[in-house]
Amino acid sequence: MPIVNPPKPITLLGGLTSFGGAGNNYSMHAITEMTRRLRNGNGQTGLILANGGVATYQHVICLSYKPRRDGHPYPDCNPLPEYVTDVQVPAIEEKADGIATIEASYTPVTLRSRRHWLT
């Protein structure tokens, strides 16, 4: 789907930057809005992507107004294991050694007094 002038909206609420910022429960609002649209017949399936923490958690929800094609019920509990043990994980270095680049971004904030601060 093209990002510029897509044939249908690519987002319901706009996410974090368009829905009031972190802590405003925008993911739950997206789930609610997607459910409403599917129940009203606007589409067959919906995909909701959400992150939490400091972009440390990723959540994905696929919703549909139709039952599964294979006739089996949807699981009523998480089918994934609590811990993944069959994937090799790189070791964590407790003390960094070597050259590094630290990148930072700043957001100018305008106060009512019209003074600018960097956050």
N, C-alpha and C positions, 0 to 999 in steps of 0.2 A: 504494500500500500504506500503510495507516495506521501511524503510528509507535507509537501506544499500542495494546497488545494486537493486534499483527498476526497474521494467520492462520498465518504461518510465521516462523521467525527471520529478522531482517534482517541479521544478521552471523554469521559463523562463529566468530570469535575475539574480537571487540570492538575490534580495532585498537590503536592506540598507547596509549590510556589504560587499556586493560584487559589488555594483554599484556606488561607489563613495561617499557614505555618505549622510547625511541629506541635504536637499536643492537642490539636483541634479535631482529632478523630476522623480525618478525611477518608481513611481507608474503609472504615465502617460505613460512612456515607456512600462511598462508591459501591460497596456490596449491596446496600439497600437500594440505591438507584438502579443498579444492574438488575436486581431481582424484580423491581417494579417494571422495568422495560420488558424483560423477558415474559413476565406474566401478562403484560398488555399486548403481547404478540409482536413486539419490535425486535425481531431477530430470533435465532434459535439457540445460540450459545453466546456466552460472554466470558472474557478472560480479564481477571483483575490481578494486577501486579502491585505489590506494596513492599515497602522496606521499613525497617524500624531500627531503633538504637541510633547509632551514628553510621548509618548505611551498613550495619553489620548483620542485619537479618533481612532475608528476602522471603517473601510469601507470595504464593501463587494460588489463585482459586479459579477453577473452570466451572461455570454454571451452565445449566441447560434446562429447558422446560420439558424436554422429552426424556423418557426412560432410556436406559442403556440398550444398545442394539443387540447385544448378546442375550438379553433377557435376565441377566443376573442383577441382583440388587446392588446399589452403591454400598461401599463399606461403611459401617457405623463407627469405626475407629481408625486410627492412623495405621495404614498397612506397612509403613516403613519402620525399620529397626530404630531403637533409641540411639544407638551409636553405630557409626559406620566403621567396620574393622577390616574390610577387604580392599581398602585403597591406601596406597603408600602416601604418607604425609611427610613433607620435608621437615628437617630438624629446625628448631627455633634457636637463634643465636642470642644468648643472654646479654652479651656485650658486643656491640657493633665495632668493627675494625675496618678502616678503609675510607675511601672517598665517597661522599654522598651529596646529593642535591636536595635541598629542602625547598619545596614549592609552597607558596602561600597565596591566598586570594583575599582581597579586602572588599568590603561593601561600604560605600559611603552612606552615612545616615544623616539626614537633615533634621535637625531639631526645630521646634517651633521658633526658636530664637534665630533660625537661619544659619547657625553655626554648623559646620560639618565635622563629623567625627568618623574615624575609620574603625570598623569592628572586625 
